[in-house]
Amino acid sequence: MVIKPGHKLSKQYHEVKEETIYVLEGRLVLEIGDEYPETLILDIGAKYHIRPLVVHRFKAASTGCKLIEVSTPELEDVIRMEDDYDRI
């Protein structure tokens, strides 16, 4: 997955699905939580596991980033809370 500099993906959570991400290039800004999210900065080689019901959002730092996301197979299990690209 590639996130262009300054862009961000959906603020979302999953009811069942679990994800693990691994940063290949650049710097990922990971927000964890809803009302008062914790912000984590993940550099090349960093990994993070996201459990079900955890609100999260991926953002690219000014350099952009490339990451691998590995998840359980529940592809339709996405509850978007906010989205800059008007996805449902």
C-alpha positions, 0 to 999 in steps of 0.5 A: 500500500502506498500513501502519498505525502500528506495523505491519510486513509480512513479512520476506521475499525473492524469488528472481526478482522485483524491486521498487521502492518509493516513499513517498507519505505518512508514514515507512517503516522499511525493514529490509534483510538477514537476521541483522543487518539494516540499518535505513533510514528513508524519508520522503515522496518517497524510493525504494528498489530491492530486487533478488532474494534481498535479505531485506527488511521494511517497517515503519511508523513511529508515523505510519504510511505509504503507499507505491507498490510496482512490481515485475516480474510474478512475483506468487507469488515470495514466500518469507516468513521471518516474518509477524505475520499468519500467512501462509505 
